[in-house]
């Protein structure tokens, strides 16, 4: 799972560029919820890489939804990942996102 979390963030060009980067977020969201802290950290890092490479405005609704789902999840592991992701995109999203 660690290798998957590490490499998903590097696949933007293989999925069709930044406009298709949203398709990488769903598996990374799942990895943000696993029990292994190293896998969660690597998944968060991969999401950071995607947000740097992609246009945040194109991914705004997907990222906001992902963070909301992670934070509202039952387990603390998901909440921890959500807390690490909030500062990454906070300044770049609109008030309605």
N, C-alpha and C positions, 0 to 999 in steps of 0.2 A: 504494500500500500504506500510505503514511503516513496518508492521509485515512481509510482503513478502520480502521487501528489507533486513530486518534484518536476516531472516531465510535462504534465498537462499545461503548465504555465508557459512552456516553450513552443506550443503547437499553434500559435495564432496564424502563422503563414500557411500551415497545412490545412486549416479549416476554412480558409478563404479570406484571411485578413481580419482587420479590426471590426469590420461590419458583422462578421460571423463569430466573433470571440465569445458572444453570449452562450454559445453551445458548450463552451468549456467550463462555464460557471456551475452548472448543475452537478457534474461529478465532483467538482471541487467543494461544493456545498456539502455533499455527502461525506467527503473526507474531513471536513471541518468538524464533524460531529463524532468522529471515532474516538475511542478511549485513549489511544496512544498519543501522547502529547507531541512527540516528534512528527508524526504524520499530520496532526492538526497544524502545527507550526509551519510545516512545509506547504500545506494547502493554502494557508493564509499568505505565505510568501509568493506562491504561484498566482494567487488572485491579485496581489500587489503588482506583479509583473504584467499581468493582463491589463490592469487599469493604467499602468504607465504607457504601455504600447498602444492601447486602444483609446478611442475618443470616449471620455467619460459620459458625455451627453448622450451618446448612442446607447450606452449601457446603464444609464441612470435608473430606469424602472426595474431592470433585472437585479442590479446591485442592491437597491433599496429593499426590494422584495426579499432577496436572499438574506440580508442582514436582519430584516424583521422576522423571517421564519426561524433563523438561527437563534435570535434572542428570545423568541416566544416558545422555543422548544422546551421540553420537559427537563432535559438533562443539562447539567452545568457545563459539560464539555462544549456544547453548541453555543451556549451563552458566552463562554470565554472567547471563542473564535469571533463571535459577533462584536464583542468589545474591542478586539484587536483590529477589526475591519472599519469600524466607525470613523476613526480619524483619517483614514486613507481617502475617503471621498467626501467627507463632510463639507469642506470648503468649496467643492466643485459641483454640488447638486443644487437644484432649484428648491425653493420653499415648498413647492407642490410635489416634489419627488418623494 
